[in-house]
C-alpha cells in the first residue's frame, strides 16, 4: 500500500516516521538515524509530510522539499491536542501525521537559509548585549564594594578610565586595565562592545541600522 501522508518527529539523532495510506491505515512506522532520513525520503514518492516547527525543522523542510515532498510545519502547541497518552516519539509522529491533515490546522512558513542567517545575526547581537550588561553589572558591583557607586547606564562606570579612592588606608586604582579587581569585567565589556558594533553592521541593510546603537538611530524592523 502506498504512503499518502507522513508524520516526522525530528530530533538530534533518532527520527520517528509514521506514514498512513489512502485507507488511513498505518503503512510505515519506523525509527531512523540522522544519516538515514535523506535516503528514506529520497526513495519515497512525493507525499505530504508534517513536522513540528521546532529546532532544525526549517532545515529539514528545505531538504525534503528538494525531493518534491509537500512539507508543512505546525506549531508544537497545536499538534499537542492530537498526541495520545503515553507520550513518546512514536506517539508524537502519529499525532503529527493526524494534525497535518486537519483543514483548520495553522501552518508555519518555511524559512530560507538567508532568512535564518539574518535571524541568527539578530540573535547573536542580543546575546552580546546581554553579555555586556553582565560584565558592566559585575564591574559596578566590584566598585560598590570599594565605596564607589556608579550611576545606572552602560556609559556611567567609565570603563577604561582610572578612578582613585581611599579604601582601607590604601590608594586603589579601580578601573585600571592592569588591576585584577576590575580588569576582567572591564576588558570583557569593552571587547563585547566592539563585537556588538561589528554585528550591528552585519544586520544593517541599505544604510539603515536594524538595531539602534546610540540614541537617535533608526529603528527598522522586518
Long-range contacts (C-beta under 8 A, 24 or more apart in sequence): 1-25, 1-27, 2-27, 2-45, 3-27, 3-28, 3-44, 3-45, 3-47, 4-47, 4-48, 5-47, 5-48, 5-49, 5-50, 5-97, 5-100, 5-101, 6-44, 6-47, 6-48, 6-49, 6-50, 6-69, 6-97, 7-49, 7-50, 7-51, 7-93, 7-94, 7-95, 7-96, 7-97, 7-98, 7-99, 7-100, 8-49, 8-50, 8-51, 8-60, 8-93, 8-96, 9-51, 9-52, 9-89, 9-92, 9-93, 9-96, 10-51, 10-52, 10-54, 10-56, 10-57, 10-60, 11-89, 14-89, 16-89, 16-90, 16-92, 16-93, 17-93, 18-90, 18-93, 18-94, 18-96, 18-97, 19-47, 19-97, 20-97, 29-90, 29-93, 29-94, 31-89, 38-63, 41-67, 41-69, 42-67, 44-69, 46-70, 48-72, 48-100, 48-101, 49-100, 50-74, 50-96, 50-97, 50-99, 50-100, 50-101, 51-96, 52-76, 52-79, 52-92, 52-96, 53-108, 58-110, 58-111, 58-116, 59-116, 61-110, 62-110, 62-112, 62-113, 65-110, 71-110, 72-100, 72-107, 73-107, 73-108, 73-109, 73-110, 74-99, 74-100, 74-105, 74-106, 74-107, 74-108, 75-106, 75-108, 78-105, 78-106, 118-203, 121-199, 121-202, 121-203, 122-203, 122-210, 122-211, 124-199, 125-196, 125-199, 125-200, 125-203, 125-211, 128-192, 128-195, 128-196, 128-199, 129-196, 131-188, 131-192, 132-189, 132-192, 132-193, 132-196, 135-185, 135-186, 135-188, 135-189, 135-192, 136-185, 136-189, 138-184, 138-185, 139-175, 139-182, 139-185, 139-186, 139-189, 142-174, 142-181, 142-182, 142-185, 143-174, 143-175, 143-182, 146-172, 146-174, 146-181, 148-174, 154-189, 159-186, 159-189, 159-190, 160-186, 160-190
